[in-house]
Amino acid sequence: MQLHLLSSSGELFIEDVIEIARPMLEGISEPEVAYLPAASLERSYSRETRAAFRGLAKVTLLKAESDPLKKIRSALDRAALLYIPGGNTFLMAHRLHNRGLVDLIRHYLLAGLPMVGVSAGTMICGVNILTSNDINCCGCVTFSGLNLVPCNFNMHYPPEEGDSRLDRDDRMGQFLQFHDQPVLAMQDDAYIRVTEAGLELVRGTCWRFEKGKEKALLPPGKLASKVLTPR
């Protein structure tokens, strides 16, 4: 398994995506990126994404809510990389669960298909999505994630002390009153890599919230936890 997980919502995040993806695509004959913007409320940004990957890989847009399952499986079979960007995490979960895609995507990722996820694309990799900052605009009723790591994520954690951070800390504490898995709260500079060896903070700032403990700053390079055994 090879997951590359980002929090960034800034204008330059696509440059990070391309640089992370490049080593996985170069040297492959006619590489293809499966692009799954299932969290998008308004538009897919497929034109911009194709432009960003131009000269590096072909981008195939996957519409979770409408594409035939045969088309989605075929695209994942051909893909050298799965790219899941951000948006509303509850909408993503709603669409993926409604189409039965959660187990399918999990199967491909556990089998070795690399993935780059940004924001909601990172959130969906956890045990569940209940630590999202988003509103449940679509009435999502199934909150489990891809369950690829034994933790939850929280995106865009405030970089400065203040009311926003105190509010976020309080919400993470409320979650931990009812759930046992830790939460990794990523600031927008954070990049986490997950392989069979474990979970590593490659760069940036990430906080670990754990039941019964004070929140802790995760040092870069530290293996925070082992990945889950496939089931």
RAGIKA-V696764 format. One record per residue. N is the residue number from 0. RES is the residue in one letter. PHI is phi in degrees with one decimal (none if undefined). NEAR is the number of other ideal C-beta (glycine too) atoms within 8 Angstrom. D_FIRST is the distance of its C-alpha to the first C-alpha in whole Angstrom. Layout:
# RAGIKA-V696764
{{N:RES:PHI:NEAR:D_FIRST} {N:RES:PHI:NEAR:D_FIRST}}
This chain:
# RAGIKA-V696764
{{0:M:none:10:0} {1:Q:-145.3:10:4} {2:L:-112.1:15:7} {3:H:-122.3:13:10} {4:L:-117.5:15:13} {5:L:-121.7:17:16} {6:S:-103.9:16:20} {7:S:-52.0:11:22} {8:S:-117.7:10:25} {9:G:-75.5:6:27} {10:E:-63.7:3:28} {11:L:-94.7:7:26} {12:F:-63.2:11:23} {13:I:-64.3:9:22} {14:E:-65.6:7:23} {15:D:-61.7:11:20} {16:V:-59.0:13:18} {17:I:-63.4:11:19} {18:E:-67.0:7:19} {19:I:-70.7:12:15} {20:A:-74.5:16:15} {21:R:-51.7:9:17} {22:P:-62.0:6:16} {23:M:-84.3:10:13} {24:L:-110.7:13:16} {25:E:-66.9:7:19} {26:G:87.4:3:20} {27:I:-97.9:7:19} {28:S:-72.2:3:22} {29:E:51.0:5:22} {30:P:-67.2:11:19} {31:E:-130.2:12:18} {32:V:-107.6:16:17} {33:A:-85.4:13:16} {34:Y:-107.3:13:18} {35:L:-121.7:10:18} {36:P:-85.4:12:21} {37:A:-68.8:13:21} {38:A:-92.9:15:23} {39:S:-76.7:11:25} {40:L:-84.3:7:29} {41:E:-117.4:3:31} {42:R:-148.1:4:29} {43:S:-87.6:9:26} {44:Y:57.2:9:27} {45:S:-66.5:10:26} {46:R:-62.5:6:29} {47:E:-65.6:8:28} {48:T:-67.9:14:24} {49:R:-61.6:9:25} {50:A:-64.5:7:27} {51:A:-65.2:9:25} {52:F:-89.7:13:23} {53:R:-57.5:6:26} {54:G:87.3:3:26} {55:L:-113.6:10:22} {56:A:-163.2:11:21} {57:K:-78.5:8:22} {58:V:-109.8:12:21} {59:T:-109.6:11:21} {60:L:-76.4:8:22} {61:L:-110.6:12:21} {62:K:-97.7:7:24} {63:A:-59.4:13:22} {64:E:-84.4:7:26} {65:S:-137.4:4:27} {66:D:-66.6:8:26} {67:P:-58.4:5:26} {68:L:-58.8:10:23} {69:K:-60.9:6:23} {70:K:-65.5:9:23} {71:I:-65.4:13:20} {72:R:-61.2:9:18} {73:S:-62.0:8:20} {74:A:-64.7:12:18} {75:L:-68.4:13:15} {76:D:-62.7:6:15} {77:R:-82.5:8:17} {78:A:-67.5:12:15} {79:A:-94.5:10:13} {80:L:-159.9:15:12} {81:L:-105.4:15:12} {82:Y:-119.6:16:14} {83:I:-119.4:15:16} {84:P:-85.5:15:19} {85:G:-93.1:9:21} {86:G:136.3:13:24} {87:N:-94.4:12:25} {88:T:-64.4:14:22} {89:F:-66.7:14:24} {90:L:-64.3:16:25} {91:M:-59.8:18:21} {92:A:-61.3:16:21} {93:H:-58.2:12:24} {94:R:-68.4:12:24} {95:L:-67.1:13:20} {96:H:-69.0:12:22} {97:N:-62.4:7:25} {98:R:-96.5:9:23} {99:G:69.5:8:21} {100:L:-93.8:12:18} {101:V:-62.4:12:16} {102:D:-65.6:7:15} {103:L:-64.2:12:15} {104:I:-64.6:13:12} {105:R:-58.6:11:10} {106:H:-59.4:8:10} {107:Y:-66.1:10:9} {108:L:-68.6:14:6} {109:L:-67.0:9:5} {110:A:-81.3:6:7} {111:G:120.0:7:5} {112:L:-67.0:10:7} {113:P:-68.6:11:7} {114:M:-138.4:14:9} {115:V:-113.1:15:12} {116:G:-121.0:16:13} {117:V:-126.8:15:17} {118:S:57.3:17:19} {119:A:-58.8:18:19} {120:G:-65.5:17:16} {121:T:-81.1:15:14} {122:M:-53.4:15:17} {123:I:-68.7:15:15} {124:C:-79.6:15:12} {125:G:-81.2:16:14} {126:V:-62.7:11:16} {127:N:-149.0:10:19} {128:I:-109.0:15:20} {129:L:-69.7:8:24} {130:T:-98.5:13:24} {131:S:-69.2:11:24} {132:N:-84.6:5:27} {133:D:-76.5:10:27} {134:I:-92.0:5:30} {135:N:-83.6:7:30} {136:C:-68.6:9:32} {137:C:-102.0:8:31} {138:G:70.4:6:31} {139:C:-57.9:11:28} {140:V:-120.7:4:28} {141:T:-122.4:7:25} {142:F:-109.1:9:23} {143:S:-68.5:10:19} {144:G:-97.5:15:16} {145:L:-72.5:10:13} {146:N:57.7:9:13} {147:L:-93.5:14:9} {148:V:-136.0:13:11} {149:P:-84.3:9:14} {150:C:-154.2:13:16} {151:N:-105.8:16:18} {152:F:-121.7:14:18} {153:N:-135.0:14:21} {154:M:-99.1:14:22} {155:H:57.7:10:25} {156:Y:-62.4:14:26} {157:P:-58.3:9:29} {158:P:-79.0:6:30} {159:E:-116.9:6:33} {160:E:-63.7:3:35} {161:G:153.4:7:37} {162:D:-62.4:5:38} {163:S:-62.8:8:34} {164:R:-69.6:11:32} {165:L:-62.1:8:35} {166:D:-65.0:8:34} {167:R:-64.4:12:30} {168:D:-60.4:10:30} {169:D:-63.9:8:33} {170:R:-67.8:9:30} {171:M:-66.2:14:28} {172:G:-64.8:9:30} {173:Q:-63.2:8:31} {174:F:-59.6:12:28} {175:L:-71.6:11:27} {176:Q:-69.0:7:31} {177:F:-117.9:5:29} {178:H:-134.9:11:25} {179:D:-93.1:3:24} {180:Q:-72.7:9:20} {181:P:-69.2:11:21} {182:V:-121.1:15:21} {183:L:-101.1:15:19} {184:A:-99.0:14:22} {185:M:-100.4:18:21} {186:Q:-75.1:13:24} {187:D:-72.1:11:24} {188:D:-97.2:9:23} {189:A:-86.9:13:20} {190:Y:-137.5:13:16} {191:I:-112.1:16:13} {192:R:-114.7:11:10} {193:V:-120.4:14:7} {194:T:-133.2:10:5} {195:E:-61.0:5:6} {196:A:-73.7:5:9} {197:G:143.7:11:10} {198:L:-113.3:13:11} {199:E:-128.0:13:13} {200:L:-82.8:15:16} {201:V:-74.8:9:16} {202:R:-161.5:7:20} {203:G:86.6:13:22} {204:T:-119.7:10:23} {205:C:-142.7:14:21} {206:W:-109.5:11:23} {207:R:-107.4:13:22} {208:F:-104.2:13:24} {209:E:-139.5:10:25} {210:K:-56.2:8:27} {211:G:78.5:3:30} {212:K:-130.8:6:30} {213:E:-72.4:3:30} {214:K:-61.7:11:28} {215:A:-131.7:8:26} {216:L:-75.9:8:25} {217:L:-85.9:11:22} {218:P:-68.5:6:22} {219:P:-55.5:8:20} {220:G:90.6:6:18} {221:K:-75.4:8:18} {222:L:-77.2:8:15} {223:A:-76.9:11:16} {224:S:-169.9:10:14} {225:K:-77.8:7:12} {226:V:-74.8:13:9} {227:L:-71.4:9:11} {228:T:-72.8:4:11} {229:P:-55.4:4:11} {230:R:-140.4:3:14}}
